[in-house]
Amino acid sequence: MRGASGGGGEEGGFGMSDDRLDVSKSADAWRLLELCERAADGKLTEEERVFLEETLKGNEGARRLFAKSLHQRAELRYDQSWAKEKGSELPSVEESAQPGERWRWVAVVLVGLVAMGAGGFWLANGMEKSKGLKVATLSRTINSKWGGSTLPTVEGSRMGVGRLEILEGMAVIGFDSGAEVVMEAPATLEVVDGRRCRLERGTLVVEVPEKALGFTVETPQATVVDFGTKFGVSAGEDGKYLVKVLEGSVEVTPKNGDAVRRLKGGQSMDTGLRRSQLNPQPDEQESYRWQPNLILDAGDGWQVISTAYGRGKDSYIQSQTNNRNFGRDPFFRVKHSGIVPNLDRKGYVGFDLDRFDKEMIEDAELVLTIEPSDLGFATLVPDSTFSVYGVTAEAEDEWEEGELTWQKAPAHDANQKALNQPDMLRVVKLGEFKVAQGGVGTRLLRNQALVDFLKADTNGLVTFIICRETAEVDRDGLVHAFATKESRNNTPPLLRVKLKG
C-alpha cells in the first residue's frame, strides 16, 4: 500500500486477505478507502478488483463507507470554494499534485470520522455546501416540453441541485461523475449531487461507466445502487416501482425493510408497477367524451366520427397472449421486437360508415393520438415508422372488440413469420406515418389511397390495422400506445371525411 502497512505490490497494490473487513475498525476502513482510491483512479489489480467486489457484495457497512468516500471525492474535486473557506487548514485542488495525494488526505479524515461516528454529519454538511455546485449538464433534449422545474431546461445548461419535470419527449443528463441519465416523459427528477438523483415519478434509463461506480437512483420506496451497468427505473405516483437491469448489476434496497436484492443483466424487480401497466383500469364513473351516436360537423363539408360511433371499435392483439383480449384498455399498443417476437403487437381500429354516401367522399383523414406509454424504454427504440393497412376481406369487418385475440383477428395468421405484419393477401397498404423518439401528439394519414379504400366499402364497416415497422434495438424497448374510445385523457381514433357539396 502506498504509505500504509500491508505489504508491497506493483502500482501500490497490496496482498489480499480472506478475512472479512470490519469497517468500524480504523485499519479495515483504511484498507477499504485505499481500494476506493485505486478504483476511482482506475489502478486496481485483478486481485484487488475481485476482493473489492466481494467485499461490497457481502458487507453493508463497507458499501456505505464506499459510497460516502466516492461522494466526498466528488465534493472535493468540484467544490473548490469549500477548500478556500478553510484556508490553510485544507489543501486546495490546485495544491494537490496528484489525485491520489488529494484522495489520501480525504481517506485519513474519513477514517477518523468513521472511528468517531461523525461521518453522517460531515456528509450532510458537505451536501449542504454543494447546493450552489454544478454537478451535471443537460446534454441533449428530444422533443421536450417542461413543467415546473427549478433547474435550467435549455440544452447545454449546467445544473446543480434541483428539480426537473419533463412533460413530453426525452432529456439526457450527463453527470460530472460520468453517469448518463435519460428522462422519459412524463417524469420528475431531483438532482441530489454528482453521484445521486431521486426519481419522484416516471422512467429513467441510466448508463454508468466504471469511473462512476456507485451511482445511486432513489425512488420514494427504494434505493438503487449501480455496480457498473445500464439499467432502467420506473416509479409510479402510488410508490410502486420497477427496476430492470439491461447490463451489469445493481443493488436494490427497499425502504420498507424488505431484503436487499442484487440484480444482474436481464433480471428485474417489480413491486406491482408492471402489472398495473399491463392491466389498466378504466374509470367507469366518468362519461365518454365521444358519445356513440355523435357525428361532428367540422365545417366546409368535413364530418368527423370516432370509434365510439355506431359499430366502431378499437383494440389490439399480442403474440404472447394467445387468448387474451384487450378490448377494454384505454389504448391500443403497437410493437415490433425482432428480439423477443412473442411480444409483437398490432392495433385494430374499426369505423361505422353506414351514414355516409360513399360516392360523395372526396377527401379523408385517419387521426390517431399517441398515449403516454409506461411499458418499455423509449431510449431503446429509434425514430419509428408505422404502416396503416385496410382490410379488404369485408367479411372480416364483423370482428367483436371483446373477442379479438391473437388466434382470432382479421387479416391475421397466428403462425405467420412476420408477426408484426398482417396477412398481405387480405389487406391493402394505405400509407405510413412516423413517430420520433419520445414523440407525442397526433399522427394522421391523408391521401388518395385512403379515399379510394373508403369509397370501395360495401358493408358500412371499415377496419384498419396499425403496425410498427421499426424494431427495438435492445430488449425492453418502448411499446407505443394510441388512445382508444375507453381513454378519459386523450382523443380516440377519428375518421374525418369530406363530402362533396
Secondary structure, 3 states (H helix, E strand, C coil): CCCCCCCCCHHHCCCCCCCCCCCCCHHHHHHHHHHHHHHHCCCCCHHHHHHHHHHHHHCHHHHHHHHHHHHHHHHHHHCHHHHHHHHHHCCCCCCCCCHHHHHHHHHHHHHHHHHHCCHHHHHHHHHHHCCCCCCEEEEEEEEEEECCCCCCCCCCCEECCEEEEEEEEEEEEEECCCCEEEEEEEEEEEEEECCEEEEEEEEEEEECCHHHCCCEEEECCEEEEECCCEEEEEECCCCCEEEEEEECEEEEEECCCCCCEEEECCCEEECCHHHHHHCCCCCCCCCCCCCCCCCEEEECCEEEEECCCCCCEEEEEECCCCCCCCCCCCEEEEECCCCCHHHCEEEEEEEECCCCCHHHEEEEEEEEEEECCCCCEHHHCCCEEEEEEEECCHHHHHCCHHHCECCECCCCCCCCCCCCCCCHHHEEEEEEEEECCCCCCEEEECCHHHHHHHHCCCCCEEEEEEEECCCCCCCCECCEEEECCCCCCCCCCEEEEEECC
